[in-house]
Amino acid sequence: MKLKSFFYYTLIAISVSCASKKDINYFQDTDSELELLTDIENTFNFSDIQPGDVLDIQIKALNPESVLVFQKQASQNSQQGQNRTLDGYVVDNKGNINLPILGSINTSNQNTQILAKEIQKALSPYVNNTTVNIRVLNFRVSVLGEVNSPGTFTVLEERVSLPQILGLAGDLTINGDRNILLIRNENGKNSHHNIDLTSAEFMQSPFYYLKQNDIVYVRPNNARVKSSGLVGNVGTFATVLSLAISIVLLITR
């Protein structure tokens, strides 16, 4: 009878010791539903340029020498990758960049495509038929939680998809919940969106392509949450149970 009572109270203690999702998850109380669109290409919008962005602005024309005076001269140490940010145009707190000859240009509420057209227009009195290409050199996305290599990733592509950034983070661990959280800052306000990776519908959503400073959080799944309590895993449970049985046998003898 004593042995049965001991096991009963042991099981209660183990159950109480298990942590809940509320004790483990980051960024709680976010229940935004996924808004679906019908065309993946139509859902992608270039991110608005933000203060602190570093822009790579390339101006080209039929006569390359005619546009040299409008461009910042690259340093000798400038190379592909992060070093290129040294030669980029930094957007100040008021959303302005300063170009040679053209002077100050405001980038507020503009993306790279719109800004490129504005610079082309500003160049038209000086040079005909120019081509302007702009990209953000410090486009960053953070991936946190149950992934193999969490961190903040800088990408140079014009657009990066959610599966691509998860690939850069080494994919989800076996403990990762397939219902992940995306935090996006737009117009100074954070919005939260739950995305179910088990459904193909997210590929048609406005969150398939990521934007500057997005945060992707992979929650721990139920198995991972339950294993974070007093009994960490099956091996620990077996050890505790074996020890308990040994103590009971010693007492009863």
TIKOLDREN-622604 format. One record per residue (C-alpha): residue number from 1; x, y negated, z. Coordinates in pm, 1 decimal. Each point is the difference from the previous one (the first is absolute). Example, Ala and Ser with C-alpha at 12.3 -4.5 7.8 and 13.67 -1.06 7.14 Angstrom:
2
ATOM | i | xx | yy | zz
ATOM | 1 | 1230.0 | 450.0 | 780.0
ATOM | 2 | 137.0 | -344.0 | -66.0
This chain:
253
ATOM | i | xx | yy | zz
ATOM | 1 | 0.0 | 0.0 | 0.0
ATOM | 2 | 283.8 | -232.9 | 90.1
ATOM | 3 | 170.3 | 82.4 | -331.2
ATOM | 4 | -312.8 | -90.2 | -199.2
ATOM | 5 | -35.4 | -327.0 | 189.6
ATOM | 6 | 361.4 | -84.7 | -65.7
ATOM | 7 | -37.1 | 52.2 | -375.8
ATOM | 8 | -322.5 | -200.7 | 2.3
ATOM | 9 | 160.3 | -303.0 | 162.0
ATOM | 10 | 307.5 | 37.5 | -219.9
ATOM | 11 | -211.5 | -19.5 | -315.2
ATOM | 12 | -176.9 | -310.8 | 134.4
ATOM | 13 | 335.2 | -167.0 | 71.0
ATOM | 14 | 123.3 | 79.4 | -349.9
ATOM | 15 | -315.6 | -139.9 | -158.8
ATOM | 16 | 20.3 | -322.3 | 198.7
ATOM | 17 | 367.8 | -44.9 | -86.2
ATOM | 18 | -64.4 | -5.6 | -374.3
ATOM | 19 | 17.4 | -352.5 | -147.5
ATOM | 20 | -277.6 | -141.7 | -214.5
ATOM | 21 | 32.6 | -182.1 | -331.8
ATOM | 22 | -73.2 | -323.8 | 178.5
ATOM | 23 | 316.5 | 47.8 | 202.8
ATOM | 24 | 216.5 | 73.8 | -303.4
ATOM | 25 | -115.6 | -193.5 | -309.0
ATOM | 26 | 128.0 | -341.3 | -101.1
ATOM | 27 | -228.8 | -276.9 | -133.3
ATOM | 28 | -325.7 | 125.1 | 149.4
ATOM | 29 | -358.3 | -121.3 | -56.8
ATOM | 30 | 29.0 | -32.6 | -375.5
ATOM | 31 | -293.4 | 151.9 | -186.2
ATOM | 32 | 3.6 | -175.2 | -339.2
ATOM | 33 | -139.1 | 219.9 | -274.4
ATOM | 34 | 178.6 | 59.3 | -328.5
ATOM | 35 | -150.9 | -211.0 | -279.3
ATOM | 36 | 3.7 | 188.0 | -327.2
ATOM | 37 | 50.8 | -140.0 | -348.9
ATOM | 38 | -23.4 | 186.0 | -327.3
ATOM | 39 | 327.9 | -88.8 | -167.8
ATOM | 40 | 341.6 | 27.6 | 164.6
ATOM | 41 | 162.1 | -251.7 | -232.9
ATOM | 42 | -270.7 | -257.1 | 64.7
ATOM | 43 | 44.3 | 33.1 | 375.4
ATOM | 44 | 360.0 | -118.7 | -7.2
ATOM | 45 | 54.3 | -368.2 | 66.9
ATOM | 46 | 338.6 | -159.7 | 36.9
ATOM | 47 | 56.7 | -123.4 | 354.1
ATOM | 48 | -14.9 | -373.6 | 61.2
ATOM | 49 | 342.3 | -150.9 | 60.3
ATOM | 50 | 62.0 | -68.7 | 368.0
ATOM | 51 | 240.9 | -226.2 | 193.6
ATOM | 52 | 321.8 | 189.0 | 55.3
ATOM | 53 | -20.4 | 191.0 | -327.8
ATOM | 54 | 317.6 | 5.5 | -207.4
ATOM | 55 | -75.5 | -32.7 | -371.2
ATOM | 56 | 214.3 | 112.4 | -289.3
ATOM | 57 | -86.8 | -237.1 | -287.4
ATOM | 58 | 139.6 | 86.1 | -342.6
ATOM | 59 | -46.2 | -253.5 | -280.9
ATOM | 60 | 70.7 | 108.2 | -356.5
ATOM | 61 | -20.7 | -163.5 | -343.6
ATOM | 62 | 114.6 | 60.1 | -357.8
ATOM | 63 | 301.4 | -214.8 | 77.4
ATOM | 64 | 126.0 | 126.4 | 338.9
ATOM | 65 | 220.3 | -304.8 | 53.2
ATOM | 66 | -301.4 | -231.6 | -14.9
ATOM | 67 | -139.0 | 135.3 | 328.7
ATOM | 68 | 321.9 | 34.0 | 199.8
ATOM | 69 | -47.5 | -339.1 | 167.7
ATOM | 70 | -340.1 | 109.7 | 134.7
ATOM | 71 | 134.4 | 304.9 | 180.6
ATOM | 72 | 194.7 | 48.2 | 317.3
ATOM | 73 | 341.9 | 135.2 | -81.1
ATOM | 74 | 56.0 | 347.8 | 142.4
ATOM | 75 | 287.7 | 47.4 | 241.9
ATOM | 76 | 286.0 | 229.1 | -88.8
ATOM | 77 | -101.1 | 243.2 | 273.8
ATOM | 78 | -358.6 | 29.3 | -120.2
ATOM | 79 | -93.6 | 359.3 | -83.7
ATOM | 80 | -304.5 | 214.1 | -37.0
ATOM | 81 | -201.7 | 53.5 | 317.4
ATOM | 82 | -3.8 | -198.3 | 320.1
ATOM | 83 | 300.6 | -216.7 | -91.4
ATOM | 84 | -212.8 | -163.2 | -268.6
ATOM | 85 | -201.2 | -174.3 | 269.5
ATOM | 86 | 298.4 | -232.4 | 52.0
ATOM | 87 | -64.9 | -150.6 | -342.6
ATOM | 88 | -380.1 | -5.5 | 24.5
ATOM | 89 | -230.5 | -294.8 | 63.6
ATOM | 90 | -127.1 | -3.3 | 358.1
ATOM | 91 | -359.6 | -116.7 | 45.9
ATOM | 92 | -3.5 | -256.6 | 283.4
ATOM | 93 | -262.9 | -39.4 | 272.9
ATOM | 94 | -209.5 | -225.5 | -224.2
ATOM | 95 | 6.9 | 247.9 | -287.7
ATOM | 96 | 248.6 | -194.7 | -212.5
ATOM | 97 | 303.0 | 108.6 | -200.7
ATOM | 98 | 257.3 | -232.1 | -153.3
ATOM | 99 | 110.4 | 67.6 | -356.6
ATOM | 100 | 286.7 | -174.8 | -179.6
ATOM | 101 | -119.6 | -294.9 | -213.7
ATOM | 102 | -368.2 | 88.0 | 54.9
ATOM | 103 | 20.0 | -79.4 | 372.3
ATOM | 104 | -254.7 | 112.2 | 260.3
ATOM | 105 | -275.6 | 239.7 | -105.3
ATOM | 106 | -276.8 | 110.6 | 234.0
ATOM | 107 | -82.7 | 371.4 | 7.8
ATOM | 108 | -297.8 | -6.8 | 239.7
ATOM | 109 | -288.0 | 229.9 | -103.6
ATOM | 110 | 200.3 | 123.7 | -298.0
ATOM | 111 | 139.0 | 338.5 | -89.4
ATOM | 112 | 307.2 | 65.9 | -211.8
ATOM | 113 | -198.0 | 10.1 | -323.8
ATOM | 114 | -171.2 | -335.7 | 55.0
ATOM | 115 | 322.0 | -164.2 | 116.7
ATOM | 116 | 184.1 | 122.9 | -309.0
ATOM | 117 | -257.9 | -169.4 | -224.4
ATOM | 118 | 27.3 | -322.3 | 200.6
ATOM | 119 | 378.7 | -5.7 | -38.5
ATOM | 120 | -35.2 | 69.2 | -372.8
ATOM | 121 | -230.8 | -300.6 | -23.9
ATOM | 122 | 246.6 | -218.0 | 192.3
ATOM | 123 | 278.6 | 107.6 | -236.6
ATOM | 124 | -194.5 | -71.9 | -320.0
ATOM | 125 | 110.8 | -368.1 | -31.2
ATOM | 126 | 363.0 | 115.1 | 6.8
ATOM | 127 | 14.1 | 343.8 | -165.5
ATOM | 128 | -238.1 | 173.9 | -239.4
ATOM | 129 | -118.2 | 359.5 | 24.0
ATOM | 130 | 141.6 | 88.1 | 339.3
ATOM | 131 | -65.0 | 324.0 | 184.8
ATOM | 132 | -8.8 | 0.8 | 380.3
ATOM | 133 | 16.3 | 317.2 | 206.8
ATOM | 134 | -40.5 | -8.6 | 378.5
ATOM | 135 | 20.3 | 267.5 | 262.8
ATOM | 136 | 12.8 | 2.7 | 379.3
ATOM | 137 | 340.6 | 119.1 | 117.8
ATOM | 138 | -100.6 | 63.3 | 361.8
ATOM | 139 | -327.7 | 188.3 | -57.1
ATOM | 140 | -26.3 | 208.9 | 318.0
ATOM | 141 | -235.4 | 268.9 | 127.0
ATOM | 142 | 24.4 | 166.9 | 343.1
ATOM | 143 | -88.7 | 364.5 | 60.3
ATOM | 144 | -47.5 | 111.3 | 361.8
ATOM | 145 | -117.8 | 305.9 | 186.3
ATOM | 146 | 14.0 | 365.6 | -101.8
ATOM | 147 | 229.2 | -18.9 | -301.6
ATOM | 148 | 345.4 | 150.9 | -36.7
ATOM | 149 | 182.6 | -331.7 | -50.6
ATOM | 150 | -199.6 | -293.7 | 140.9
ATOM | 151 | 126.3 | -349.1 | -72.7
ATOM | 152 | -35.1 | -316.7 | -205.9
ATOM | 153 | 64.8 | 45.0 | -371.4
ATOM | 154 | 94.5 | -266.1 | -254.0
ATOM | 155 | -105.2 | 68.3 | -360.0
ATOM | 156 | 82.1 | -189.4 | -318.0
ATOM | 157 | -278.4 | 140.1 | -218.6
ATOM | 158 | -292.2 | -224.8 | -90.9
ATOM | 159 | -232.2 | 237.7 | 178.0
ATOM | 160 | 33.8 | 300.6 | 228.8
ATOM | 161 | -272.2 | 250.3 | 81.4
ATOM | 162 | -88.3 | 156.2 | 334.1
ATOM | 163 | 124.1 | 347.6 | -105.4
ATOM | 164 | 328.8 | -153.9 | -115.6
ATOM | 165 | 65.6 | -175.0 | 331.2
ATOM | 166 | -89.3 | 317.5 | 192.4
ATOM | 167 | 251.7 | 178.5 | -221.0
ATOM | 168 | 266.6 | -254.9 | 95.9
ATOM | 169 | -83.0 | 71.3 | 364.5
ATOM | 170 | 57.9 | 371.3 | -52.7
ATOM | 171 | -371.3 | 93.2 | -12.5
ATOM | 172 | -223.8 | 82.2 | 296.9
ATOM | 173 | 122.6 | 240.0 | 266.2
ATOM | 174 | -197.1 | 312.3 | 83.2
ATOM | 175 | -146.0 | -200.7 | 289.4
ATOM | 176 | -124.5 | -288.6 | -215.7
ATOM | 177 | -373.1 | -68.7 | -24.7
ATOM | 178 | -110.4 | -27.9 | -362.9
ATOM | 179 | -230.8 | -287.1 | 95.1
ATOM | 180 | 251.2 | -285.8 | 10.9
ATOM | 181 | -24.8 | -369.3 | 85.1
ATOM | 182 | 98.6 | -289.7 | -227.5
ATOM | 183 | 46.5 | -345.9 | 152.8
ATOM | 184 | 2.1 | -286.9 | -249.6
ATOM | 185 | 53.2 | -370.9 | 57.5
ATOM | 186 | -193.6 | -224.5 | -238.2
ATOM | 187 | -36.6 | -375.2 | 43.7
ATOM | 188 | 148.0 | 22.1 | 348.2
ATOM | 189 | -248.6 | 263.3 | 120.5
ATOM | 190 | 63.2 | 368.4 | 64.4
ATOM | 191 | -245.7 | 255.0 | -135.9
ATOM | 192 | -5.6 | 371.3 | 82.1
ATOM | 193 | -96.6 | 278.6 | -238.0
ATOM | 194 | -32.0 | 374.5 | 57.8
ATOM | 195 | 112.3 | 208.7 | -296.4
ATOM | 196 | -70.5 | 371.8 | -32.6
ATOM | 197 | 289.0 | 158.8 | -188.3
ATOM | 198 | -193.7 | 323.0 | -39.2
ATOM | 199 | -244.7 | -173.3 | -235.4
ATOM | 200 | 94.2 | -114.1 | -349.2
ATOM | 201 | -233.6 | -297.7 | 37.9
ATOM | 202 | 274.7 | -211.3 | 158.7
ATOM | 203 | 178.0 | -2.0 | -337.6
ATOM | 204 | -283.6 | -219.6 | -129.4
ATOM | 205 | 8.4 | -241.0 | 290.6
ATOM | 206 | 162.8 | -345.4 | 37.7
ATOM | 207 | 243.6 | 161.2 | 243.3
ATOM | 208 | 158.3 | 246.8 | -239.6
ATOM | 209 | 257.8 | -265.3 | -89.8
ATOM | 210 | 166.0 | -167.5 | 295.1
ATOM | 211 | 65.4 | -368.4 | 58.1
ATOM | 212 | 276.6 | -200.0 | 162.2
ATOM | 213 | 36.3 | 70.0 | 375.6
ATOM | 214 | -257.2 | 282.5 | 6.6
ATOM | 215 | 30.7 | 235.8 | 298.0
ATOM | 216 | -80.7 | 369.0 | -46.0
ATOM | 217 | -57.5 | 194.5 | 322.0
ATOM | 218 | -28.4 | 379.4 | -4.5
ATOM | 219 | -187.7 | 109.7 | 309.2
ATOM | 220 | 87.8 | 322.5 | 184.1
ATOM | 221 | -248.5 | 278.8 | -65.1
ATOM | 222 | -202.4 | 174.3 | 271.3
ATOM | 223 | 257.3 | 275.4 | 46.9
ATOM | 224 | 274.5 | -256.5 | 54.8
ATOM | 225 | -214.1 | -200.1 | 241.6
ATOM | 226 | -88.7 | 304.3 | 208.8
ATOM | 227 | 362.9 | 110.7 | 15.6
ATOM | 228 | 108.8 | -332.7 | 152.6
ATOM | 229 | -142.3 | 75.5 | 344.9
ATOM | 230 | 143.3 | 202.8 | 285.4
ATOM | 231 | 6.0 | 313.3 | -213.6
ATOM | 232 | 210.6 | -108.8 | -294.4
ATOM | 233 | -21.1 | 310.3 | -219.3
ATOM | 234 | -76.7 | 370.0 | -3.1
ATOM | 235 | 345.6 | 82.7 | 130.0
ATOM | 236 | -40.5 | -230.2 | 298.5
ATOM | 237 | -348.5 | 138.5 | 67.5
ATOM | 238 | 133.5 | 355.5 | -1.8
ATOM | 239 | 280.0 | -96.3 | 238.9
ATOM | 240 | -238.0 | -169.1 | 243.8
ATOM | 241 | -244.5 | 290.0 | -14.2
ATOM | 242 | 276.2 | 255.1 | 53.2
ATOM | 243 | 133.0 | -195.0 | 299.0
ATOM | 244 | -349.8 | -26.5 | 146.2
ATOM | 245 | -56.5 | 374.5 | -30.4
ATOM | 246 | 335.6 | 72.1 | 164.4
ATOM | 247 | -81.8 | -228.6 | 293.6
ATOM | 248 | -343.7 | 159.8 | 46.4
ATOM | 249 | 148.2 | 350.4 | -7.2
ATOM | 250 | 258.5 | -96.6 | 259.4
ATOM | 251 | -266.3 | -149.2 | 227.3
ATOM | 252 | -239.7 | 294.6 | -31.6
ATOM | 253 | 276.4 | 247.6 | 74.8
